[in-house]
Structures are given as C-alpha cells and as structure tokens.
C-alpha cells in the first residue's frame, strides 16, 4: 500500500460467485468474535445472482445478507471485471476500509483487489499462491495478479509459498494458515442433507442413490470442458461410460446446462442412468459428496472437499492448482481420458480407491488464525511495517 496512514474504516469483505461464499462465512464469524478488529461490511458484486447459485447458499451457510450488492451480473471477462471495478471504486471512496478481504480466484477477486490497491488500501487475499500453471484458465490470471497486489497472502498448503517466492513476493507477506473452505465443511457436516432427500426434493427417483453399487456425483463447469462441442461431447461420453458401472447424480451448472442445449448433447445423455438436477444448495452438495462412492469434477473446491471427506475424486482436468489433494488426499487427475477413467472407477469399486489423509491445518480453525493474524497486523502502524 502506498499510504503510511491506514484508514480507520471497516473490513470490507468481498464475495462475487458461488465458491466464495463457503470461504467468507467462517471469516465473518471469526472477525465478529474479535472486538479489536474493525466492523465488517459485506459487499456482493453480483457476479452470481440466481436463487440456486446464490440465496440458497447464503441461507445454508448462515451468511448475513450483503450490506451492498453491486449487481454486475454476467458478461465477458473484460466487461464483468471492469463493471465490478467501476462499481466498487465509490464503495472504497465512501468507506475508506482498513482492509479489503478477498477470497479465491474469481473475476470479482481480482477486480476489487485492483481498485483497492491503487487507492492505497490494504488487501488480504485468502487462498493465495495456488497455481495450475495453465494460463488458459481465467482463474489462473486472477490468482497471479491478485497475489501481486495483495499485502497479506493467506495460504492453504505449503507449496503455495514456493509459488509466491518464484514470483518475487516477499515471504513476510505470506502466512500459511490452512483452508477456510474446510472450516465450513466441518461446521456444516452434521446438517448435511441425506442424498435420498435431495433427490426426492428435486422430484427424482431416490432409488438412484440407494442401489447396491452406490452412486457417483458429477460437477462440470470449466470453460475448457463445457464451452466447445468437442470437449463437452468427450466429457459426456466419459460420464455415460461411468454411469454404466455406477449411477450418477449431476447438479448441472447454468453454463453447462446452456451448452448441453446449444450443442445438442441432450440425446447422448437421455438413456444413461444420470440424474440431472438444478444447482444444489451447500447442505445438499455436502450430503451428496459425503455419501458418494466417487466424485467426478472439474471444480477446484470440490477437489479439496472430497479430500477432507475421504471420498475418491476423479478430476476431469489435465492439471490442478491444488496439488496437495493429489499428493496427500483422494484426488486423481484423469482429464477426459475414457480408458483412464474406466481403470480408476474399476479400482474405486473394487478397493474403495484412494483414502488419503487430511492435509496440515485443514482442521476447521483457519478463519480464527486469519482473524488473529489480521488483528495483530492491523495493530502495527503501516509506516513501521514498511520500514521494518
Ligand atoms: C465463475 C468463476 C469460476 C467459478 C464459478 C463457480 C470466474 C472467471 N469464474 O464461473 O472460477 O468456479 O463461477 O460457479 O470468475 N449464470 C447464471 N446464473 C448465475 C450466474 C451465472 O445463469 O447466477 C450463467 C450465465 O449465463 C453466465 C454463465 O452462467 O454467462 C457463466 O457465469 P460466470 O459468472 O461468467 O462464470 P462461471 O462459469 O459461473
């Protein structure tokens, strides 16, 4: 930050899209528990806006309604990012935050970091330092740039510090604290909805999840898997193969849903035992994942959640920014390789697959560590920190 005098305003906590909410919920609770921290203003950029992608998760996670909603909606990357910046700037001018807290790697994360840092406002990035080394992923660009801008970088796994060091980020800015997403998972696990209930609520036959071979859960939404007819066709061929061995439950992301229609892929799914649902709430997803024999996904967070739940995860990507889930957890990278997926599914059905272990500091107390660190960081005058 450029200014040596820190503003006395609130902590401005930013969320924009679905995977941000489960990271922010435990942070808000931990910040509220520390009287010495400034008050919180929760800003929703409106990147996600549907009931299913949004309000249901807020309710499940017991998140308070946002204090401000910037209502940016969907758009190209440039339009969405620019619109968040344009609408976030007056918020920063008005509130003069002591610190802006951003999580994850969505467009809102980068846009708000850029606005704040150019105004000399401190930025804390939660889930810093993850790298897929694949710049075709929009999130990789968001991660690289947000980490360059952030004053404090809270990391989830030790490999992140080496990534940041290579990019010239001083180690004094990096704090290994663990994984806030797992704070949410552990806190809400007892309230997870049984899979049969989720199917029934969706008007589906609950028998799908009650068969002798159990069931698998699918999520797919990465542009690299769903934005071209060839790639999405290959991904669906993988799902249809797997569904012959174990029935699948697939809560379908709006991006994927639109492309199934656009590319005429519905027919190839029609006869397979795949229950296609609307996007589900947090408690429904938690119940589905916890009860599954396996999960097929291209999500980042689900690779971590399945590791914490000890459920085998086949990640339909060629890389992961979360290598600890492969090295220590239950994750295996399979891309859209039908033969490789078949072998992995075989192994899972016969032996139970990778069990893994829970990574260091994924213990449900990460938000408390962040709040404690932030409190002491904010207590040191900015000038002393810069010179020291
Ligand atoms: C965004 C994030 C991604 C995250 C994902 C989780 C970026 C670059 N991408 O991708 O990292 O994993 O959220 O979902 O920030 N749509 C709706 N309702 C909504 C939101 C979106 O129908 O509430 C539709 C719109 O047609 C939109 C499309 O989904 O064009 C994609 O939404 P967008 O926010 O652009 O990207 P995601 O694919 O959701």
Boltz pocket constraint, residues with backbone or C-beta under 6 A from the ligand:
constraints:
  - pocket:
      binder: B
      contacts: [[A, 17], [A, 18], [A, 19], [A, 47], [A, 48], [A, 49], [A, 50], [A, 53], [A, 54], [A, 74], [A, 75], [A, 105], [A, 106], [A, 107], [A, 108], [A, 138], [A, 139], [A, 221], [A, 253], [A, 254], [A, 255], [A, 258]]
      max_distance: 6.0
